[in-house]
Amino acid sequence: MRDDEQEQSIFRDIRVIIFILAILASIYFIQPWYSSEEGLTSNLNYGLDLEGGSWLQVKLQGALVQLDADSGLLVKEIVNINLGEDIEIQSVNDGPDETTVTFTSDSLITNNQMDQIGVGQTTISRADDVTEVIVYSSKEKLISTYLGDSLKAEVIPTVYSDGTVEYEIRTAISQEELEKLMSDVGGSIRTDSNGDAIYREGVTTETRDLTKEILSEKLNSLGLKDIPVRTAGEDYIIIDFAGIDLATARDIAEKPGKFEIRIATQGNESKHVLYGDAIESVSIVGYNENDGQWYVPFTLTDEGALALQQVAIDTGATSDPLSHNLIMYLDENEVYSAPLSYSAAAKLEEVPIYAWQASTGPDEDSKARAEQLQIHLRAGALPVNVEIVGSGQVDAALGNQFKEQAVLAGFLALFGVAFVVFRKYKKRSILLPMVTTSISEVVMILGFAGAIGWQLDLASIAGIIAVIGTGIDHLVIITDEVLYEGKLPPKKVYLTRITKAFSIIFAAAATTIIAMSPLVFMGFGALKGFAITTIVGVLIGIFIARPVYARVMQEILETNSRYTE
C-alpha cells in the first residue's frame, strides 16, 4: 500500500498535473499523424527554408520633405484642378492658427463643390452675378491638398513641436519634379542651415508599418496563415511565401483585397453600395472631443458618394437611419457595422457626402478597433505604391532536405547531450529523466508553435537546439545541488539546495531572455525566430519542466533510500 500511495502522490502534485496537461495540449496542437499517402504529417507550419517556396522584396515609394508656398496661389490651383474655374484672389491672411483666403468667381460655386474639394470650412455668398468664397484652412492643409490633387496620391503633413512641418508624399516623385510643382504656386522646398534641400526619398516608420500590416491582413484574408511580412530598413518589406511558386507570389502580393460597403435593408438582407475603388483616401485615426469617439476618416470619389446617397434614399436609411446599418466587408467578412448618424442622414436627403467618419467608441479597445478598421479600409490599395525590387525561390526538394537535416541535427544534439550526461553520472535513473525532460520541452515548444501558427524555419530549429543545451545545463545544476552521496538529504538540506539551484536557474534564464529580447523587438529578420523560440523554450523550461524534474529526482532519491534501508 505504501508504494501505491507513494506512486499516486507524485501525480497529485500540481506541478506534475500542469506538466501532463501541457504535454497533452501540445500533442493536440501539433496533431502528428501518419498515412501511407502523405507519410508523417502534422499541424506545424514550416518556413520558406524548410518548405520551399518564394520570397519578394518590395520598396515603398514616397518622399519626405519640408515645403512652403503662397496660400492664395494654392487655393487658385486647387479650385482650378477640381472645378476647372479661373478665380480671382481678393485677400490672404496667414495667421498662426488659421489661414483665410477670399476669392471671387463669375461662376456659381456651391457649398457641396467646396466640401468635395476638402480644403476646410467655407462661407459662400453671391451678389451681382459674382460668387464670393471665404476659405478657412491652414497652410499645411492647402499644401497637402494641392500636392494630393496634382499627384493623385496621399500627402500627410506632420507638425512637430518646434513648429516645423514635414510632408510625406506617398508616391514616387523626384526632387526636380517637386520643385516644378511648387514653383507653380510660388513655393519651393525648404533648405537646412547648409543650404541643402530638406528632401529625401522614402516614407515614415508609421507608413512602413501600416503597409506591412495591410499586406499581412490581405494575405491572411486569402487563407495564407502566418505569411511572414517583415521590414528591412526604412523603405523595404520582405514577404516569404512558403510552398508558393514565384509567379503565384507576385500575383498575390499585387492583388488588392475586395472591400465592399453595403446598407442593411430588412432582416439579414443588405444592398450593395460601393467597392473599395470608390474610396479615394483614408486618413489617420482621430479622436472627436465633442462626442468622445475614436474614428477613422475617409473620403469617397464622385461615383462613390453619389452611389451611397442614392442607395441610402432608396432603402429608407435617410428617414430611419437606426434601422439601416452601414456595413463594411473585407473579402466577404464583416469588419464594421454602424447606423448612419441623424445629421448624415438628413444631409444625404439633399446632397452626396464625400467626407465620412467611421466611429468605433470611446475607450482604448475602440482605438484599437479604429486602427484595425483603417487597415481594412486600405485593403483595397496600399497607402504607398510599391515596387518589387527583388525576388527569389527555394526549390521544394531543397527545402525538404533542409527539414530532414534540421531534424537530424536536433536528434544528434539530444543524443550527444545524453552521452555526456551518462558519462558524468553513469546512472540510467538520472539519464532517463533528463532526456525525457528535454524531449518534453521540445514537444511543448512545437505545441506552442502549432497553437499560434508560428512558422518554423532554420533559425527556429537552431533556437530549439539551443534550448536543449541550456535545459540540460539547468538539469545538471538541479541534480548536482540535490544529489547528496547518492541519497535524499534531510528535508531542510534538500529545500536549501533546491532553492539555491532554482535561484541559479532563474538568474541564468533572465540573462538569456534579456539577451534575446532586442532580436525580438528590433526585428532582425530570421534571427527573430531564433530569439522567440529560445525565449519560449526557456520560459517553458523554468516554469513547467524544471520543477517537474526536481520532483521526479526527489521521487527517485526517496525510492533509492527505501531500497537501501
Steps between C-alpha positions, in 0.01 A plus 500: 500500500779737582656465156163555334434807710848634427455441124162666509623803692731624223207520261307709747775761498373815327833537315467154350134557411587823316785321322275217380230743383762704312630189324148389403412849376823511297424167335151628420635813331776311317256231381762249386369242254626242254338383181630283218418772246656804671734342751554678831287817523420755769333835563836680509577776251843507340682803367642563158835331568333179623194485274634654181323786322579857404570844646445856387672823600297815435606862525259762634488803273466844654677816613542695824541872453450845653318749277371855477260666256266798446158427657311702239663322206441165674124565522496626141666181370288268718176654373625491142602132527170388656240737349672630190422856613730800462458704817626834629674510836379800699686463830726262691556492874758248627442490874684284756202266542292555187539613141214694344476544122225698327437460128232587248368334187248582230379138515259357754697310764305298759574379850483143372775569247725654763433212739604265223829683458566457872716803579314595820198701608355747249255790496335570164295799390383614156403849387495675161585172324822469699568220751717586798657212691690527827715194576603431859787255495872468580819516296566131571153399379527706184844366406401136565173543305678664205766230478244225556280631217798551268661163563184297566660376819477546876708777656520492879627808689661455842543803726784466750534670838746759365245610240663337197275308263610188314293374207491132415418456132378145450610453143827505308606856411846640437632819656497671160136405433399628842685829449308552175165433670576740784622775268152508343359617835781736593663243725814292537669230705637639823875478565704424810777707658745376234272607217408142405141418407314318780392209282556126508348202328311263728206486739447536873532208738123518560427466127744213467340316791148575370593357159638191673176457699285539188707244310469259794123562518461441128702178502316366805164585339602273212546213746880518492549482875818641654669616183801684648498865393802674647666835454856549376629847568266797472367453146498127427270210587579130450225238462563124524255272315569148626376234259400757235673547164637839395233581238218432747679702769521803270131467415402480868712798604363721224135393537293738714253377756130525412349772718125567483251728675134395523190646667271274705142484371277251683596215730837363389465645151722780372558693180831567327625858509860512381831315479842601629596682180237764586696592815725786398708534817521381860648727768657421835290401801366799698314576822192723503498712816132594452351151522802317646531252214796351316445510125655431161455776239468404134383667182308365202533567130219676311357166393524357850337798670214506249450123531485520880248786488277320251498165687443675834191675357372189321527279810345757734823541700472879481157499666570220751880479544499286815334212310746506211858431599790584276691169479856458378642172370853391417506191282141426610589520871317770697747747653272789603131571548333815634191710421518835325496804725186714483700796369654290220160353411344847478782631284479201264139598424638812332858438380757219483759485778863457404675512839398232753600391848457141621473522881591202719452616862664690787745258670843355419342190344310736270828663400641158413187421296535833319862421413396158375216651297747741343695198378180339365401819317841508336496133404384591152824691446822548695570846645802535270598360166735205527756375255625141498879544507603146590369145488618145536391142528599199714439164334255279690741206487778715647265624772405141585869411520557789743207374710645149522844635585356728768316208664818290480699782661248516783524127568880508484503787748271308735702178476825689543372665815369165627843342447675776698246472783543121517878538509462741793253310718514143361144443628201426278271617782639852444553482123143399409324784689745752350449383142125467550483852640693638200273319255192629684630857469540455125145362477362798694691749282360335187154499660530873564602554135203294381258687729593847372575399140866596533710402199800285584812583304867411532549777755216360712651151485831652613311660790356159599848346494627787717213436744601133523850604600399764756231266633749224571724756672215589734421134566864433585490789749190352665653151507834612646334715764246239608720191478659430837711184514249338265211526741235747600641752748306612807195707414651827623817443300297396196288817507811716538674330210197504266444868579862574416475300176192689382646837594791421266262376229274807519799733482637315196157499334455873562840567341405295193163674461655845535766413242239370252246781546668755266483246216123468555411869521751633249392250234828363364337275240551127554680563831163601642384139467813380680444749784129423544557125498781531754295724732192276478713192565666659804165607645348155444802344665519712816126511567387152391778251428770579759266488805371160384854371452584610856191314625596188303855513639356519850288194425800309363715581802220404739456168317876430512505583872220248571676229304829555682346506849 
